[in-house]
Amino acid sequence: MLILLPPSEGKAVGSRGAPLDLDRLSFPGLTGTRRRVLDALVAASGQADALAVLGAPKGAADRVAANTELWTAPTLRVADLYTGVLYDALDLGTLDPAAKRRATRRLVVVSALFGALHPNDRVPSYRLSMGVDLPGVGPLARAWREPLGEVLPGAAGRGVVVDLRSSTYAAAWKPTGALAERTAAVHVVRDSPGGRTAVSHMAKHSRGLVARELLASGADPHTPDELVEALGSAFAVSIDEARPGRPRRLEVVEPG
């Protein structure tokens, strides 16, 4: 099983970690693209129009400026880097040892800067979104599409792919063929008298709970239908019909 997560805008900042070493990160097939994006981000972040180029508000000026030091900045584990609603609900630090081991293998954060990361990878805090058109690289979702397509299918193996990414990050890689048929894209909905409606911001909380349940339970579904069974004791879930070469839409009702 592969659980795909988006990153978060909020990030912790390391203070003592060793500097970035691309050769020590998971998915070495991404190293060339990582280096290209890193160099382009460092250069863009030092320009006068950096906030506009990176789509960042004035309040993020310090974080954008810190991008210029990414090659020498302290690193921290990905498990400790991302903060915010989804990662608070996932709460990796409180999982039992077996669930933490499963997390190191099954969780993949799709990152605008590093492409894909496992929880034990060490990277510096950064400011960059997948929706950015980065000078020298171009639209990041397009830049990552081919490299991610070369490494993530192998990481998925024969198991199910649980896609918890937002649409911005899902654009960077979409499973195809037989792998798409083993993929379930999770959508969070709310039941109301007028029917089901989509949940926006707080969907992140439910997605974090879904990832946590899959890690804590030890379930290892190989198909989307088995995934529904694995989640059924903790959530109200439903899934659409299978279609050749297409991911399934798995709806999770927002908990109470």
C-alpha positions in Angstrom: 0.0 0.0 0.0 1.1 3.5 -0.8 -0.4 6.5 0.9 0.1 9.8 -0.9 0.0 13.0 1.1 0.2 16.6 0.2 2.8 18.7 2.1 1.6 21.6 4.3 2.2 25.3 4.0 3.2 25.4 7.7 6.6 23.8 8.4 8.8 23.5 11.4 12.3 24.9 11.2 15.4 22.9 12.0 18.1 24.2 14.3 20.8 21.6 14.6 20.4 19.1 11.7 23.1 18.5 9.2 22.8 20.3 5.8 20.9 18.8 2.9 22.4 15.8 1.2 20.4 14.8 -1.9 22.2 11.5 -2.2 20.7 10.3 1.1 17.1 10.9 0.2 14.6 8.3 -0.9 13.8 7.9 -4.6 17.3 8.6 -6.0 15.9 8.7 -9.4 14.6 12.2 -8.6 18.0 13.6 -7.7 18.6 15.4 -11.0 15.2 17.2 -10.9 15.6 18.0 -7.2 18.9 19.7 -7.9 17.5 21.7 -10.8 14.4 22.9 -8.8 16.5 23.7 -5.7 19.0 25.8 -7.6 16.1 27.6 -9.4 14.3 28.2 -6.1 17.4 29.6 -4.4 18.0 32.0 -7.3 14.4 33.1 -7.5 14.1 33.7 -3.7 16.9 36.2 -3.8 15.3 38.4 -6.4 13.3 41.6 -5.7 10.1 40.0 -7.1 10.5 36.8 -5.2 7.1 37.0 -3.3 5.2 37.6 -6.6 7.0 34.8 -8.4 6.4 32.3 -5.6 2.9 33.4 -5.0 3.7 34.2 -1.3 2.1 36.9 0.9 4.1 39.6 2.5 3.9 37.8 5.8 6.0 35.0 4.3 8.9 37.3 3.3 11.2 35.8 5.9 10.5 32.2 4.8 11.1 33.1 1.2 14.4 34.8 2.1 15.4 31.7 4.0 15.1 29.7 0.7 18.3 31.3 -0.4 20.1 29.2 2.2 18.5 25.8 1.5 21.8 24.1 0.6 23.3 25.0 4.0 20.3 25.2 6.3 19.7 22.6 9.1 17.5 19.7 8.1 14.9 17.8 10.0 13.0 14.6 9.4 10.0 14.9 7.1 7.9 13.3 10.0 8.7 16.4 12.0 8.7 19.0 9.2 5.1 19.4 8.1 2.6 21.0 10.5 -1.1 21.9 10.1 -4.5 20.3 10.2 -3.7 17.1 8.3 -0.5 16.4 10.1 -2.0 17.2 13.5 -4.7 14.6 12.8 -2.1 12.1 11.5 0.0 12.7 14.6 2.9 10.4 13.6 4.7 10.8 16.9 2.0 9.0 18.9 1.7 5.9 16.7 3.0 2.7 18.2 6.3 1.3 17.0 4.8 -1.1 14.4 2.6 1.7 12.9 5.7 4.0 12.7 7.5 1.3 10.8 4.6 1.0 8.4 4.7 4.8 8.0 8.3 4.8 6.9 7.5 2.5 4.0 4.0 3.5 3.1 3.7 7.2 3.5 4.9 9.4 0.6 4.7 13.2 0.8 4.5 14.7 -2.7 6.6 17.9 -2.5 7.0 20.8 -4.9 10.7 21.0 -4.1 11.7 17.3 -3.6 9.2 15.4 -5.6 8.5 12.6 -3.2 9.7 12.0 0.3 9.4 9.3 3.0 9.0 10.3 6.7 12.6 9.5 7.6 14.1 11.7 4.9 15.9 14.8 6.1 15.3 18.1 4.3 15.3 21.8 5.3 12.2 23.9 5.8 11.2 25.7 2.6 8.6 27.8 1.0 7.3 26.6 -2.4 4.0 25.4 -3.8 3.3 23.0 -6.6 1.3 25.6 -8.4 4.3 27.9 -9.0 5.7 28.5 -12.4 9.4 28.6 -11.3 11.8 30.6 -13.5 14.3 28.2 -15.2 12.1 25.2 -14.5 8.5 26.1 -15.6 5.3 24.9 -14.0 6.3 22.6 -11.2 3.5 20.0 -11.6 4.6 19.5 -15.2 8.3 19.4 -14.3 7.7 16.6 -11.8 5.2 14.5 -13.8 7.7 12.4 -15.7 10.2 11.9 -12.9 7.5 10.9 -10.4 6.0 8.6 -13.1 9.3 6.7 -13.1 9.6 6.1 -9.4 6.2 6.0 -7.8 4.7 3.0 -9.6 7.6 0.9 -8.3 7.0 2.2 -4.8 3.3 1.2 -5.0 4.2 -2.4 -5.9 1.1 -4.5 -6.1 -0.8 -2.8 -3.3 -3.5 -0.1 -3.4 -2.7 3.6 -3.8 -4.5 5.8 -1.3 -4.5 9.3 -2.8 -5.0 11.9 -0.1 -3.5 14.8 -2.1 -5.1 18.1 -2.9 -5.8 18.7 -6.6 -2.7 21.0 -6.9 -0.4 18.2 -5.9 -2.4 15.4 -7.7 -1.6 17.2 -10.9 2.1 16.3 -10.5 1.5 12.6 -11.0 -1.6 10.5 -11.9 -1.5 6.7 -11.9 -2.3 5.1 -15.2 -3.3 1.7 -16.5 -3.6 -1.1 -14.0 -2.2 1.0 -11.2 -4.9 3.6 -11.7 -7.5 0.8 -11.2 -5.8 0.1 -7.8 -5.9 3.7 -6.8 -8.6 5.3 -4.6 -8.8 9.1 -4.5 -10.2 10.1 -1.2 -12.9 12.8 -1.1 -14.4 14.1 2.2 -18.1 14.8 2.3 -20.7 15.8 4.8 -24.1 14.3 5.1 -26.9 16.9 5.4 -30.7 16.9 4.9 -30.2 18.1 1.4 -27.7 15.4 0.5 -23.9 15.0 0.5 -21.7 18.1 0.1 -18.0 18.4 -0.3 -15.9 19.5 2.7 -13.2 22.0 1.9 -10.6 23.1 4.5 -11.5 20.7 7.2 -11.2 17.8 4.8 -7.5 17.9 5.7 -8.4 16.7 9.2 -10.4 13.7 7.9 -7.6 12.8 5.4 -5.1 12.8 8.3 -7.4 10.5 10.3 -7.7 8.2 7.3 -4.0 7.9 7.0 -3.6 7.3 10.7 -6.3 4.6 10.7 -4.6 2.7 7.9 -1.2 2.8 9.6 -2.5 2.0 13.1 -4.8 -0.9 12.0 -2.1 -2.7 10.1 -4.5 -3.2 7.2 -2.8 -4.0 3.9 -5.5 -3.7 1.2 -4.6 -4.6 -2.4 -7.7 -3.2 -4.1 -10.0 -0.2 -3.6 -12.8 -2.5 -2.5 -10.5 -4.0 0.2 -9.7 -0.5 1.2 -13.3 0.2 1.8 -13.5 -2.9 4.1 -10.4 -1.7 5.9 -11.8 1.7 6.6 -15.4 0.6 7.2 -15.1 0.0 10.9 -13.8 3.6 11.6 -15.6 5.7 8.9 -18.7 5.8 6.8 -17.3 5.2 3.3 -18.6 4.5 -0.2 -16.9 4.0 -3.5 -17.9 4.4 -7.1 -17.9 1.6 -9.7 -14.7 0.4 -11.2 -13.9 1.6 -14.7 -11.0 0.4 -16.9 -7.8 2.5 -16.4 -9.5 4.9 -14.0 -8.9 5.6 -10.3 -11.9 5.0 -8.0 -13.5 7.8 -6.0 -13.7 6.9 -2.4 -16.0 9.2 -0.3 -15.4 9.4 3.4 -18.1 11.1 5.5 -16.7 13.7 7.8 -16.6 12.2 11.3 -19.3 13.6 13.8 
